[in-house]
Amino acid sequence: MKETSRQKLTAPIRRVRFVYVAMFFCFWAGAIAVRLTWLQVIQHGTWVERAKQQQQRTFEVAPHRGVLYDRNMHPLAMTVLVDSIYAVPSELGENRADDAALLARIVHADPQEAFTREKEIDARFNASRHFAWVARKVTPEIAARVQQLNLKGIYFQKEFKRFYPNGDLGAHVLGYVGTDDNGLGGLEAKFDEELHGEPGHEYTAIDAKRHVLGSDESDPIPGENLQLTIDSNIQHMAEKALDKQMAKVKASHGTIVVQDPNTGQILALAVSPRFNPNDALHVDPQDLTDLAVSDVYEPGSTFKLVTYSAAIDAGKVKPTDMVDCQGGAMTMYGRTLHDVKTDHFGVVTVQKALEVSSDVGAAKMALKVGPETFYKYIKGFGFGDRSGVELPSETRGLLAPPRKWGSTSILSMAIGQEVAVTPVQLVSMVSAIANGGVYLPPHILLQSSDALKSEQKLGASPFHPTDGLPSTLPDGAHRVISEATASTMREMMAGVVSEGTGKAAQLNGYSSAGKTGTAQKVDPVTHTYSHTKVVASFAGFAPVNHPAISVTVVVDQPTVGILYGAEVSAPVFREVAQEVLEYLGVPHDQALKSAQQMKEAQNTVEPDDVPDQHVGELSAVYDEVNTLPPDDPLRQPANAAAMAQNRSADKAYEEAAKEKPKPAGLAALPDKVLDAIHKHEAATAGAPGAASVNEARVDAPVIRPQVQVRDNGAVVVDPGKRVAVPDFHGNDLRSVVERAGGLRLRVRTLGSGLAQDQAPLAGTLVPLGTEIVVRFMR
């Protein structure tokens, strides 16, 4: 009985103990399951990322940024591979501060760059255990010096760096990029997405001892290449001329825009002062503004082209109509409009009013068409709207509608006040007149970026002037004035250059047309027009009948010399247009003139434009290249032997001439008359007008042909196979070479441009094969 009761008591105890143990294990397994679920499901991404940080290194592979080409496929902006330096701070050990100081002494080459200072490098070392930049995109010299240190935990990585091979050429057009290859100005910013491409990635697996086990990478997609309408040679010509004038007149800013009037393509866009996009860190922020599209100014008298175009096209006036300029003063609603103080014109033709740039005459043209019609033509020429040129930050300018005009606003706008324009808008207006009256939106991208998928599809597209508009006009093109009006305006603008205020814009061998402008700037203190701060401008094209280029020159606030556009900007137009037309090979449509003739035609004196010419220097070069002996008759008679030879030849020539009968035409004349003719010829030969205006010019050497008198009395003149040197003055290089080659003469050239001097002088008899020295100047 007792044994049975014990068994009944122990069984329940075992079952309770089992339940406790089972519950403990269940709870333990559940906790593990919850923990595993938390780690492997909820925090899966976090731990995978931490594992990657421990076991892998991931590098972003930057894409190759697209190249910017000019129209001739010359690279203007390209990408090169350079070294960047980084560190793995966990491998540096306890000497991080010392390493940072040592590296900073090498990589901190620019005092203005805070990124490579010792304090900044050390802060990055302490902020991360796995990766920290030391310096990015360093020069090969700096990379070599760091590599020589052989520091543990310091590595190198190749990165792309933007490089502009031509320095500051076209800087405002191209823009620049930041350290991460993001466009920060110009076309670099406008087409940043197309140029940038898509980055790739490189994955590297490492073990616990930091040994590389393998790598995997995804290739980046390079950016697209863009081809511009810019011709780098024309761009250089424009920038050179602008810089020269800026230094001469001490102006604050300047802009030149060269455009093809028949397509709207911009061939050059020069802004001064410029910046070097290769060194954007040291650029003055004020120099980054593209004044050609982002800044406005009151155009002044160049805007009168719009006024006269509207008056003629609306049928209100003709160039031969008479307009009363009222002695240079006109009063309307209590406001008196004055011409220049020295101008007091009365009744003149419309043509004359434009040539002398009469403000009163322009105001009366605007009054004839009325505010609404005048405003329509202003808008038609593209003012008051963005042109759509592919450059960032373009402004639309300032143009109020007629309902907001004051009682005398039409007078102001007729002479280019109360309206603000950009140089690109102004050159587009001039191009519309040049091409026959059609406004073409300006553009600087030769091809659409969508069509540029690889460099192989791009090809050089040299600019060749065309005669007439393309068969298919681009979007936004529209006719503003009739062809007849455009033709009339071209003739009137040609008169401005030949007879009016734009004489300094005359070209040599080419006809030109344009309009000068001098706009007073508003004084920010007095809020009135300043008498000392002006914007001098000139807008024109050449040649007149078949325009190849349109050029606008804007010089802001010149401070030295005469400040008018006729004196400041017109000469720049002349220099740029002359050089560009010759570079393009445009045929001359006018006879070439000498430097003196050009000065007389321009009615201006510019001694700095043409350097002193010394024929003596040319003679020395001529003697050197031909290795002539001292007594050669082609030299000046510098010694007694040469002079005796000349006297002997002269005597033989005179004796033979005495025995030679007179020509039939002179035989009947009395001896006194013949003596008078000979004296007149001698006096004419020595007259001041027959000599060169250059006082340094020496007389031509006296060369006499060999004369033989035979027994029968016959006179034989033997030139000894010599030819007379042609007059090369005013000819271009090609013409000089062709003319000399036709006479079996050689040419040694000095300088460039048109022939201005030569040695020996024209008419000198020289042996065949002689090398003539010719100096060319622009």
Residue pairs with C-beta under 8 A, 6 or more apart in sequence:
39 47
52 58
53 130
55 205
55 206
55 207
56 203
56 204
56 205
56 206
57 130
57 131
57 203
57 204
57 206
58 201
58 202
58 203
58 204
59 157
59 201
59 202
59 204
60 199
60 200
60 201
60 202
61 199
61 200
61 201
61 202
61 217
61 218
61 219
61 220
62 159
62 160
62 181
62 199
62 220
63 160
63 196
63 197
63 198
63 199
63 200
63 220
63 221
63 222
63 223
64 79
64 160
64 197
64 220
64 222
64 223
65 79
65 160
65 162
65 177
65 181
65 195
65 196
65 197
65 222
65 223
66 194
66 195
66 196
66 197
66 222
66 223
66 224
66 225
66 226
66 452
67 75
67 77
67 78
67 79
67 225
67 226
67 455
68 75
68 76
68 77
68 78
68 174
68 187
68 188
68 195
68 225
68 226
68 228
69 75
69 76
69 225
69 226
69 227
69 228
69 458
70 76
70 227
70 228
70 230
70 231
70 232
70 235
71 227
71 228
71 229
71 230
71 231
71 446
71 460
71 461
71 462
71 463
72 231
72 232
72 233
72 460
72 461
72 462
73 227
73 458
73 459
73 460
74 232
75 165
76 164
76 165
76 166
76 169
76 170
76 174
76 228
76 230
76 232
77 162
77 163
77 164
77 174
77 188
77 277
78 162
78 163
78 164
78 165
79 160
79 161
79 162
79 163
80 160
80 161
80 163
81 158
81 159
81 160
81 161
82 137
82 138
82 139
82 140
82 143
82 158
82 159
82 160
82 161
83 137
83 138
83 140
83 143
83 156
83 157
83 158
83 159
84 133
84 135
84 136
84 137
84 138
84 156
84 157
84 158
84 159
85 103
85 107
85 133
85 134
85 135
85 136
85 138
85 143
85 146
85 154
85 155
85 156
85 157
86 131
86 132
86 133
86 134
86 154
86 155
86 156
86 157
87 99
87 125
87 131
87 132
87 133
87 134
87 153
87 154
87 155
88 129
88 130
88 131
88 132
88 153
88 155
88 210
89 96
89 125
89 126
89 128
89 129
89 130
89 131
89 132
89 153
90 129
90 130
90 153
91 152
91 153
91 210
92 99
92 125
92 151
92 152
92 153
93 152
93 153
96 122
96 125
96 126
97 122
99 125
99 151
99 153
99 154
100 118
100 121
100 122
100 125
101 118
101 122
102 149
102 151
103 121
103 134
103 135
103 146
103 149
103 151
103 154
104 116
104 117
104 118
104 121
106 142
106 145
106 146
106 149
107 116
107 121
107 134
107 135
107 138
107 142
107 146
108 116
108 117
108 118
109 116
109 139
109 142
110 116
110 281
112 281
112 282
113 281
114 120
115 133
115 135
115 136
116 134
116 135
121 132
121 134
124 132
124 133
125 132
134 146
134 154
135 142
136 159
136 179
137 159
137 161
137 179
138 146
143 156
146 154
146 156
147 156
160 181
162 176
162 177
162 181
162 188
162 277
163 278
164 171
164 174
164 176
164 276
164 277
164 278
166 232
167 276
167 278
168 274
168 275
168 276
168 277
169 232
169 235
169 236
169 239
170 230
170 232
170 235
170 269
170 270
171 186
171 271
171 274
171 275
171 276
171 277
172 185
172 186
172 269
172 271
172 274
172 288
172 289
172 290
172 291
172 292
173 186
173 187
173 228
173 230
173 269
173 290
173 391
173 444
174 186
174 187
174 188
174 277
175 183
175 184
175 185
175 186
175 187
175 188
175 189
175 190
175 277
175 392
176 183
176 184
176 185
176 186
176 188
176 275
176 277
176 280
176 283
177 183
177 184
177 188
177 277
177 280
178 184
178 280
181 196
182 192
182 196
183 189
183 190
183 191
183 192
183 195
183 196
184 280
185 288
185 290
185 392
186 290
186 391
186 392
187 226
187 228
187 390
187 391
187 444
187 445
188 195
189 392
190 390
190 391
190 392
191 226
191 390
191 449
194 223
194 224
194 226
194 449
195 223
195 224
195 226
196 223
197 220
197 221
197 222
197 223
197 224
198 220
198 221
199 220
200 217
200 218
200 219
200 220
200 221
201 217
201 218
202 215
202 216
202 217
202 218
203 215
203 216
203 217
204 212
204 214
204 215
205 212
205 213
205 214
205 215
206 212
206 213
207 213
224 449
224 452
224 453
225 452
225 454
225 455
225 458
226 445
226 447
226 449
226 452
227 445
227 446
227 447
227 452
227 458
227 461
228 444
228 445
228 446
229 260
229 265
229 266
229 267
229 443
229 444
229 445
229 446
230 266
230 267
230 268
230 269
230 444
231 267
231 268
231 462
231 463
233 583
234 258
234 267
234 268
234 463
234 580
234 583
235 267
235 268
235 269
235 270
237 268
237 576
237 579
237 580
237 583
238 256
238 258
238 268
238 269
238 270
238 576
239 256
239 268
239 270
239 272
239 274
241 256
241 572
241 575
241 576
241 579
242 254
242 255
242 256
242 270
242 272
242 553
242 572
243 272
244 575
245 251
245 254
245 555
245 568
245 569
245 571
245 572
246 254
246 272
246 273
246 555
248 560
248 561
248 608
249 555
249 558
249 559
249 560
249 561
249 563
249 568
250 558
250 559
250 560
251 555
251 556
251 557
251 558
251 559
251 568
252 556
252 557
253 271
253 272
253 273
253 291
253 295
253 555
253 556
253 557
254 270
254 271
254 272
254 553
254 554
254 555
254 556
255 269
255 270
255 271
255 272
255 291
255 292
255 423
255 552
255 553
255 554
255 556
256 268
256 269
256 270
256 423
256 551
256 552
256 553
256 554
256 572
256 576
257 266
257 268
257 269
257 270
257 292
257 423
257 424
257 426
257 427
257 551
257 552
258 266
258 267
258 268
258 269
258 427
258 549
258 550
258 551
258 576
258 580
259 265
259 266
259 267
259 427
259 428
259 431
259 442
259 549
259 550
259 551
260 266
260 267
260 431
260 463
260 465
260 466
260 548
260 549
260 550
261 430
261 431
261 432
261 434
261 435
261 440
261 541
261 547
261 548
261 549
261 550
262 435
262 440
262 465
262 466
262 467
262 468
262 469
262 470
262 547
263 440
263 466
263 470
264 428
264 431
264 440
264 441
264 442
264 443
264 474
264 477
265 442
265 443
265 444
265 446
265 463
266 389
266 424
266 442
266 443
266 444
267 463
267 549
267 580
269 290
269 292
269 424
269 444
271 290
271 291
271 292
273 287
274 287
275 283
275 284
275 287
275 288
276 283
289 295
289 393
290 391
290 392
290 393
291 423
291 554
291 556
292 391
292 422
292 423
292 424
293 387
293 389
293 391
293 393
293 394
293 395
293 422
293 423
293 424
294 393
294 394
294 395
294 422
295 395
295 422
296 395
296 397
296 398
296 420
296 421
296 422
297 420
297 421
297 519
297 521
297 535
297 554
297 556
298 416
298 417
298 418
298 419
298 420
298 421
298 519
298 520
298 521
298 535
299 416
299 419
299 421
299 426
299 517
299 519
299 537
300 415
300 416
300 417
300 517
300 518
300 519
300 520
300 535
300 537
300 565
301 357
301 359
301 362
301 415
301 416
301 501
301 515
301 516
301 517
301 518
301 519
301 565
302 416
302 426
302 515
302 516
302 517
302 537
302 538
302 539
302 565
303 413
303 414
303 415
303 416
303 419
303 421
303 517
304 354
304 357
304 362
304 414
304 415
304 416
304 515
305 429
305 430
305 433
305 489
305 493
305 515
305 539
306 377
306 378
306 381
306 383
306 429
307 362
307 365
307 366
307 374
307 414
307 415
308 350
308 354
308 362
308 365
308 489
308 492
309 377
309 381
309 433
309 480
309 481
309 485
309 486
309 489
310 365
310 366
310 369
310 373
310 374
310 377
310 378
311 317
311 350
311 365
311 366
311 368
311 369
312 318
312 319
312 481
312 485
312 488
312 489
313 377
313 481
313 482
313 485
314 368
314 369
314 373
314 377
316 365
316 368
316 369
317 323
317 350
317 365
317 368
318 350
319 349
319 350
319 351
319 488
319 491
319 492
320 349
320 350
320 351
321 349
321 350
322 347
322 348
322 349
322 350
323 347
323 348
323 349
323 350
323 353
323 361
323 364
323 365
324 346
324 347
324 364
325 339
325 345
325 346
325 347
325 348
325 353
325 358
325 360
325 361
326 346
326 360
327 344
327 345
327 346
328 338
328 339
328 340
328 341
328 343
328 344
328 345
328 358
328 360
329 336
329 337
329 338
329 339
329 360
330 336
330 337
330 360
330 363
330 364
330 411
331 337
332 363
332 407
332 408
332 411
333 407
333 408
335 408
335 411
337 359
337 360
337 363
337 411
337 415
338 359
339 345
339 358
339 359
339 360
340 357
343 356
343 358
345 352
345 353
345 356
345 358
345 360
345 361
348 356
348 358
348 361
350 361
350 365
350 492
351 492
351 495
353 361
353 362
353 365
354 361
354 362
354 492
354 493
354 495
354 496
354 500
354 515
355 492
355 495
355 496
355 499
355 500
355 501
356 500
356 501
357 496
357 500
357 501
357 515
357 516
359 414
359 415
362 414
362 415
363 410
363 411
363 414
363 415
365 414
366 374
366 410
366 411
366 413
366 414
367 410
367 411
367 414
369 377
371 402
371 405
371 409
371 410
372 402
374 410
374 413
374 414
375 401
375 402
377 480
377 481
378 384
378 399
378 413
378 419
379 385
379 399
380 439
380 478
380 480
380 481
381 428
381 429
381 432
381 439
381 480
382 425
382 428
382 429
382 432
382 439
382 441
383 397
383 399
383 419
383 421
383 425
383 429
384 396
384 397
384 398
384 399
385 396
385 397
386 394
386 395
386 396
387 394
387 422
387 424
387 425
387 428
387 441
387 442
388 394
388 441
388 442
388 443
388 476
389 424
389 441
389 442
389 443
389 444
390 443
390 444
390 445
391 444
394 422
394 424
395 422
397 419
397 420
397 421
397 422
397 425
398 419
398 420
399 419
399 420
400 409
400 418
405 413
405 418
409 418
412 418
413 419
416 517
416 519
417 519
423 552
423 554
424 442
426 537
426 539
426 552
426 554
427 442
427 539
427 550
427 551
427 552
428 439
428 440
428 441
428 442
429 439
429 539
430 514
430 539
430 540
430 541
430 550
430 552
431 440
431 541
431 547
431 550
432 438
432 439
432 440
432 480
432 481
432 486
433 481
433 486
433 489
433 490
433 493
433 541
434 486
434 490
434 513
434 541
434 547
434 550
435 468
435 469
435 486
435 547
436 468
436 469
436 483
436 486
436 487
437 479
437 480
437 481
437 482
437 483
437 485
437 486
438 469
438 473
438 477
438 478
438 479
438 480
439 477
439 478
439 479
439 480
440 469
440 473
440 474
440 476
440 477
441 474
441 475
441 476
441 477
443 474
446 461
447 458
451 457
452 458
463 584
464 584
465 546
465 548
465 549
465 584
465 586
467 546
481 489
490 513
490 544
490 545
490 547
491 544
493 513
493 514
493 515
493 540
493 544
494 511
494 512
494 513
494 544
496 502
496 513
496 514
496 515
496 516
497 503
497 505
497 506
497 512
497 513
497 514
497 540
498 506
501 516
501 564
501 565
501 566
502 514
502 515
502 516
502 538
502 540
502 566
502 570
503 566
503 570
503 601
503 602
503 603
503 604
504 566
504 567
504 570
504 571
504 574
504 602
504 604
505 512
505 514
505 516
505 538
505 540
505 570
505 571
505 573
505 574
505 577
506 512
506 574
506 598
506 601
506 602
507 542
507 574
507 577
507 578
507 581
507 590
508 578
508 592
508 593
508 598
508 730
508 754
509 588
509 589
509 590
509 591
509 592
509 593
509 730
509 754
510 542
510 543
510 577
510 578
510 581
510 586
510 588
510 589
510 590
511 542
511 543
511 544
511 545
511 589
511 590
512 540
512 541
512 542
512 543
512 544
512 573
512 574
512 577
513 540
513 541
513 542
513 544
514 538
514 539
514 540
514 541
514 570
514 573
515 538
515 539
515 540
516 537
516 538
516 564
516 565
516 566
516 569
516 570
517 535
517 536
517 537
517 538
517 539
517 565
517 569
518 534
518 535
518 536
518 537
518 563
518 564
518 565
518 566
519 534
519 535
519 537
520 529
520 530
520 531
520 533
520 534
521 529
521 530
521 533
521 534
521 535
521 557
522 528
522 529
522 530
523 529
523 530
523 533
533 557
534 557
534 558
534 563
534 564
535 554
535 555
535 556
535 557
536 554
536 555
536 558
536 563
536 564
536 565
536 567
536 568
536 569
537 552
537 553
537 554
537 555
537 565
537 569
538 551
538 552
538 553
538 565
538 566
538 569
538 570
538 572
538 573
539 550
539 551
539 552
539 553
540 550
540 551
540 573
540 577
541 547
541 548
541 549
541 550
541 551
542 548
542 549
542 551
542 577
542 581
543 581
543 586
543 589
544 589
545 589
546 589
548 581
548 584
548 586
549 577
549 580
549 581
549 584
551 573
551 576
551 577
551 580
553 569
553 570
553 572
553 573
553 576
554 569
555 565
555 568
555 569
555 572
558 568
561 567
561 568
562 568
567 604
571 604
571 606
571 609
575 778
578 778
579 778
582 732
582 753
592 730
592 731
592 754
593 601
593 730
594 729
594 730
594 756
595 610
595 756
595 777
596 693
599 605
599 606
610 756
610 777
611 777
612 696
613 694
613 696
613 756
613 757
613 775
613 777
614 696
615 694
615 696
615 697
615 698
615 757
615 759
615 761
616 696
616 698
618 750
618 757
618 758
618 759
618 773
618 775
619 636
619 698
619 759
619 760
621 748
621 750
621 759
621 773
622 748
622 759
622 760
622 771
622 772
622 773
623 635
625 748
625 771
625 773
626 634
626 770
626 771
628 634
628 635
630 638
630 639
630 642
631 639
631 641
631 642
631 645
632 642
633 642
633 645
633 646
633 701
633 703
633 704
634 701
634 703
634 760
634 764
634 766
634 770
635 642
635 701
636 698
636 701
637 643
637 646
637 701
637 702
646 702
646 704
649 704
649 705
649 706
649 707
650 702
650 704
652 707
652 709
653 704
653 705
653 707
655 709
656 707
656 709
656 715
657 715
659 709
659 713
659 715
660 715
661 667
666 674
669 677
684 690
691 697
700 760
700 761
700 762
700 763
700 764
701 760
701 761
701 764
703 722
703 764
703 765
705 717
705 718
705 719
705 720
705 722
705 765
706 717
706 718
706 719
706 720
707 715
707 716
707 717
707 718
708 715
708 716
708 717
708 718
709 715
709 716
710 716
719 765
720 767
721 767
721 768
722 765
722 766
722 767
722 768
723 743
723 744
723 745
723 765
723 766
723 768
724 762
724 763
724 764
724 765
725 745
725 758
725 760
725 761
725 762
725 763
725 764
725 765
725 766
725 772
726 739
726 740
726 743
726 762
727 758
727 762
727 763
728 735
728 736
728 739
728 740
728 755
728 758
728 762
728 772
728 774
729 755
729 756
729 757
729 758
729 762
730 754
730 755
731 739
731 754
731 755
732 753
732 754
732 755
733 749
733 752
733 755
733 776
736 747
736 749
736 755
736 774
737 747
740 746
740 747
740 772
743 768
744 768
744 769
745 766
745 768
745 769
745 770
745 771
745 772
746 769
746 770
746 771
746 772
747 771
747 772
747 773
747 774
748 771
748 772
748 773
748 774
749 774
749 775
749 776
750 773
750 774
750 775
750 776
751 775
751 776
751 777
752 776
752 777
752 778
753 776
753 777
753 778
754 776
754 777
754 778
755 774
755 775
755 776
756 775
756 776
756 777
757 774
757 775
758 772
758 773
758 774
758 775
759 772
759 773
760 766
760 772
766 772
